[in-house]
Amino acid sequence: MAPLAYRCGVGRNRPWGTRWQLWSGAAAVAALSVVAGCSGDDDPVAGVVGHAAAFTALVEWQADEQEPVLDDSGEAQLPVIYVAAAEGGTIDVGVQAEVASATVDVATVRFADEAAEAFDDVEGQPVIDGGSMLLVGPMPEPAPSVVVELLRYLSADESEPFIVEIAADTGSTASGASVTSVTQP
């Protein structure tokens, strides 16, 4: 019997056909993995408010609500909006990327794993860069309309609770959703 090194192909004692079959089989598995990975399960569904669309609609709403911040030369800057999950933890990075991309012309969006990351260490603890922070409650499952509870902070001591309804729209916004109702409990 041949030593193990030769039986495993190290000594080129294996026929070419076996290697070709292994490589073609591996290529077929890789191709199927790519096709399965692109099945569209994570793609947004028309007429449904997904997590990224809901966060984007909240950022767009807050950008419209927020007072403009002027730089030293008097030019208006994009508002800085921090977003954090009320439950703590990291908002899905794919959702973060979609929100940042969809709102690049509307606001400077920063995601925080903890609410404390958004506050400056100066007296009164305002939100960093004159911004605001949205502490967003649990995100409901995707649906044509969702209701989200949030706290809006301008400083560590200044917050307002809101109940926000977000509905799917067909093409009027980049996210595919917009805020339709805002109430304070």
PLY file of the C-alpha trace (Angstrom):
ply
format ascii 1.0
element vertex 185
property float x
property float y
property float z
element edge 184
property int vertex1
property int vertex2
end_header
0.00 0.00 0.00
1.28 3.52 -0.81
2.21 5.88 2.02
-0.55 8.30 3.16
1.15 11.30 1.49
0.83 9.64 -1.91
-2.75 8.51 -1.37
-3.77 12.10 -0.52
-2.35 13.54 -3.70
0.80 15.14 -2.29
3.04 12.94 -4.41
0.91 13.51 -7.57
-0.12 9.86 -7.48
-3.77 10.79 -8.06
-5.23 10.74 -11.54
-6.00 14.15 -13.12
-9.69 13.31 -13.47
-10.16 13.09 -9.70
-8.72 16.57 -9.15
-10.81 18.00 -11.96
-13.93 16.46 -10.44
-13.08 17.91 -7.02
-12.49 21.41 -8.42
-15.60 21.38 -10.60
-17.68 20.12 -7.68
-16.31 22.88 -5.43
-17.06 25.46 -8.13
-20.62 24.17 -8.46
-21.17 24.38 -4.69
-19.76 27.93 -4.64
-22.02 28.97 -7.52
-25.08 27.55 -5.78
-24.12 29.37 -2.59
-23.94 32.67 -4.46
-27.32 32.08 -6.10
-28.88 31.07 -2.78
-27.36 34.12 -1.11
-28.99 36.37 -3.70
-32.45 34.91 -3.27
-33.88 38.31 -2.39
-35.11 37.39 1.10
-33.46 40.52 2.51
-34.63 42.79 -0.29
-37.26 45.36 0.65
-40.78 44.42 -0.33
-42.85 47.07 -2.10
-45.64 48.37 0.08
-44.00 47.17 3.32
-42.06 49.22 5.87
-38.90 47.28 6.73
-36.43 48.21 9.46
-34.14 50.28 7.22
-37.09 52.15 5.72
-38.50 52.87 9.20
-35.18 54.20 10.54
-34.72 56.27 7.38
-38.20 57.78 7.73
-37.45 58.64 11.37
-34.19 60.36 10.42
-35.91 62.32 7.62
-38.66 63.38 10.04
-36.13 64.52 12.66
-34.07 66.41 10.07
-37.21 68.39 9.15
-37.98 69.07 12.82
-34.49 70.10 13.91
-33.29 73.69 13.99
-30.48 74.32 11.50
-26.94 74.42 12.86
-24.72 77.13 11.41
-20.96 76.85 11.03
-18.52 79.68 11.86
-19.16 81.36 8.49
-22.95 81.27 8.96
-23.61 78.44 6.50
-26.23 75.86 7.42
-24.83 72.40 8.13
-26.60 69.09 7.82
-28.19 68.22 11.16
-26.39 65.60 13.24
-28.75 62.84 14.30
-27.70 60.00 16.57
-29.78 56.84 16.49
-29.71 54.21 19.24
-31.88 51.24 20.10
-33.73 51.67 23.39
-33.11 48.00 24.10
-29.36 48.59 23.84
-27.06 46.79 21.48
-26.10 47.42 17.91
-28.60 48.16 15.18
-27.92 45.76 12.31
-24.98 47.05 10.27
-26.82 46.40 7.01
-29.66 48.60 8.24
-27.13 51.23 9.32
-25.55 51.24 5.86
-28.93 51.56 4.11
-30.01 54.43 6.38
-26.70 56.29 6.02
-26.82 55.93 2.24
-30.46 57.03 1.95
-30.00 60.08 4.19
-26.57 61.32 3.09
-28.10 64.53 1.67
-30.51 65.03 4.58
-28.49 64.54 7.76
-25.25 63.31 9.26
-26.43 60.08 10.87
-24.41 58.42 13.61
-25.40 55.15 15.22
-24.67 54.54 18.89
-24.65 51.25 20.74
-25.46 53.11 23.98
-27.34 56.36 24.43
-24.49 57.84 26.50
-22.25 57.88 23.40
-24.29 60.74 21.95
-23.80 63.23 24.77
-20.94 65.70 25.15
-19.00 65.78 28.41
-19.64 69.48 29.02
-22.10 71.20 31.37
-25.68 70.29 30.48
-24.48 67.31 28.41
-25.91 68.38 25.03
-25.93 65.96 22.13
-22.57 66.15 20.37
-22.21 68.70 17.53
-25.51 70.42 18.36
-27.41 67.38 17.20
-30.24 65.28 18.49
-30.55 61.66 19.47
-33.41 59.31 18.70
-33.67 56.49 21.21
-35.88 54.13 19.23
-38.07 51.52 20.89
-38.46 47.96 19.60
-38.83 47.87 15.84
-41.97 45.98 14.78
-41.98 43.32 12.10
-42.23 44.69 8.53
-45.78 45.67 7.60
-47.57 48.24 5.38
-47.71 50.57 8.39
-45.74 50.39 11.65
-45.86 52.28 14.93
-42.61 53.09 16.72
-42.07 54.64 20.14
-39.05 56.87 20.62
-37.46 59.44 22.86
-35.88 62.48 21.25
-32.97 63.96 23.18
-31.34 67.35 22.71
-29.32 66.89 25.91
-29.03 64.22 28.58
-31.67 66.06 30.67
-33.99 67.16 27.86
-36.10 64.50 26.16
-39.53 64.19 24.60
-41.47 60.94 24.03
-43.16 60.35 20.68
-45.29 57.69 19.08
-44.61 57.73 15.35
-46.59 55.98 12.64
-44.68 55.17 9.48
-46.42 54.02 6.31
-45.11 52.57 3.10
-45.30 54.86 0.11
-44.77 54.12 -3.52
-41.83 56.07 -4.78
-42.37 59.45 -3.13
-39.33 58.97 -0.87
-36.02 57.21 -1.33
-36.70 54.88 1.59
-40.15 53.83 0.41
-41.69 54.98 3.70
-42.66 58.20 5.41
-43.90 59.41 8.76
-47.68 59.83 8.64
-48.51 60.57 12.27
-46.62 61.86 15.31
-48.19 62.06 18.75
-46.90 62.64 22.25
-48.25 60.34 24.92
0 1
1 2
2 3
3 4
4 5
5 6
6 7
7 8
8 9
9 10
10 11
11 12
12 13
13 14
14 15
15 16
16 17
17 18
18 19
19 20
20 21
21 22
22 23
23 24
24 25
25 26
26 27
27 28
28 29
29 30
30 31
31 32
32 33
33 34
34 35
35 36
36 37
37 38
38 39
39 40
40 41
41 42
42 43
43 44
44 45
45 46
46 47
47 48
48 49
49 50
50 51
51 52
52 53
53 54
54 55
55 56
56 57
57 58
58 59
59 60
60 61
61 62
62 63
63 64
64 65
65 66
66 67
67 68
68 69
69 70
70 71
71 72
72 73
73 74
74 75
75 76
76 77
77 78
78 79
79 80
80 81
81 82
82 83
83 84
84 85
85 86
86 87
87 88
88 89
89 90
90 91
91 92
92 93
93 94
94 95
95 96
96 97
97 98
98 99
99 100
100 101
101 102
102 103
103 104
104 105
105 106
106 107
107 108
108 109
109 110
110 111
111 112
112 113
113 114
114 115
115 116
116 117
117 118
118 119
119 120
120 121
121 122
122 123
123 124
124 125
125 126
126 127
127 128
128 129
129 130
130 131
131 132
132 133
133 134
134 135
135 136
136 137
137 138
138 139
139 140
140 141
141 142
142 143
143 144
144 145
145 146
146 147
147 148
148 149
149 150
150 151
151 152
152 153
153 154
154 155
155 156
156 157
157 158
158 159
159 160
160 161
161 162
162 163
163 164
164 165
165 166
166 167
167 168
168 169
169 170
170 171
171 172
172 173
173 174
174 175
175 176
176 177
177 178
178 179
179 180
180 181
181 182
182 183
183 184
